[in-house]
């Protein structure tokens, strides 16, 4: 079982060919929202929301295969004792594109929480609730002003790290570590 995420650009292209309306980042956010609440969530629950279309269509099958890999890798990363979890975001695109993808991820995460049955944030433990409310704010904040390219890069890196650590914290709060024992 590999915990490396698939290629972002490859997934984006496959989703485009399958006429999916969500971005790869948003779909990953959805998966994370579901998994932090319930690690046992089957990928089909998520795929039913993320991917529509004729299951016999080649492009839908291609996207489905990549998304299953993404889901499996994400689940494994969330349970990795080295905290290797990472957000599924474009790497080399323009700052504005990466900011937009990060906001899409936040919107997807909020949707994933709702899919997992979190209807009221007040039901979450305090730290998770505060962090999840921040995620909602980031996802719905409209355009983030990034005047200076260098400051923008630093700010984005800080927000992404905040999101990454928050997912791990929430996962740990809602489902204490279930990492596989190490065999020596």
Beta strands, then each sheet from edge to edge (+ up, - down):
end
